[in-house]
Amino acid sequence: MVLVNYRVNREKSDVYPLSPEIRNRQRNFWQVLLKRGLISKKKFDRLTRSEELSIDELAGFINRQLVETRQSTKAVGQILALECPDSRVVYSKAGNVSDFRDYLTRNHFSCVKCRDMNDLHHAKDAYLNIVVGNIFDTQFTANPYAWLKDQDRRFKYTVRLEVLCRRNISRGDRIAWEPGEDGTIKTVKKFMGRNNIQVTNMALEKKGEIFGATIEKAGSGKLMPIKKNLSTEKYGGYTGQSTAYFVLVESEGKKGELMRTIEAVPVHLVNRIKADANILTEHLQAVLGLVNPRVILDKILLGSCLVIKDFPFYITGTTGEKLLGKPAVQLILDSQWELYLKKIGRFLEKYKAYRGNIAITPHDEIDAANNLTLYDILAGKLKEPVYVNRPAISYEALAEKRDIFGSLSPEQQCVVLGEIIKLFQVKPLSADLSLISGAGRAGIFTVFKKITNAKSAILHNYSVTGLFEQQPIDLQTI
């Protein structure tokens, strides 16, 4: 059943109200649709209306493109207005920015946003919000009602970015957009192509939850007592004690040699340590088994950036004799592979929703040859500087599984690629490589907390904005 004849739909253009010819011809049909509940009364009235849109209606429509209605956003705008009284807050709706991305991709250059690849899209979105906000604000001013009083503007205006970007958009000396390949698009392309973006990670001292919420039965491993002096061997206890921060400790090894380790300080000891520093020493000796410990650095925050063995990562926790972390390197791919990875992500969403009972179609624009090329590109990244030093996964580990990957169906290849990309994300994730006869939890980011013989062990402390850094600290020589 055809609901809309696209040829007729194009003939009617964007003139409103609809011509008397169309209204008279279609009225009975629209009444049938209304009677059967297939269109609303509001839709019926709009289709049959014979009066032109008033200035108030036109201004209201423009305002809906310019004004943000979410209370949280309005509250932030009010705060900014108070802090910057000589400035004016200009809102830019996410939908308009998304339309602008589509316009750039169709007409100028690939401008997809692939969240799976890296976190740089946040900064690029912020930049596009500035561009789009400036276009709308310059074109329609802060008072669309007054702007529309000009009859010529009233009948020629549009809020479609595809059309707006074909024109010069300026007001006085302020130029928001110049059309053409040598116009503003040249500047936009330049900044969207930049990947030297400062990415920050929040470093903090954890507070709140002390242990996991579930009480484990006796014999479940190393437990913390439910209450002081209550036997864990008889009553069970808690696991998963939360880490507040870390300390750098120097102690004696088994043969009396000095060694340096990064040790976790649990949340439940923080207040006691503040009152009595000896509590920390007792914890290092009695619980962690260190001999003659001496604290070299009394606080390394969770989420701090460490560079150990020439690979930067954010420290997130501990497990046994190792530190847990997440990579602090942003993956960069050529635009064509960023777009292809986006297509794989879209397919995997459907694949998950249908529990694997779905096949790749020509519409997905995915094939085995490109899958294999992307596999080689990602594997090759592990041979390049920085990534070659990433713990827990190597180029050889993927290269030796290449033939197995090539024998999989395109759908299964997409699943594997979706897992491999996790190895490059700035998240504490593992990858399920069982489809290529690999580990079910590959690439868990861990390094030994003993740093004495590590190739390097540097601590970087940044400001909240990430724009300023204190002098890096060499944890092996401090």
Disulfide bonds with the S-S distance in Angstrom:
none
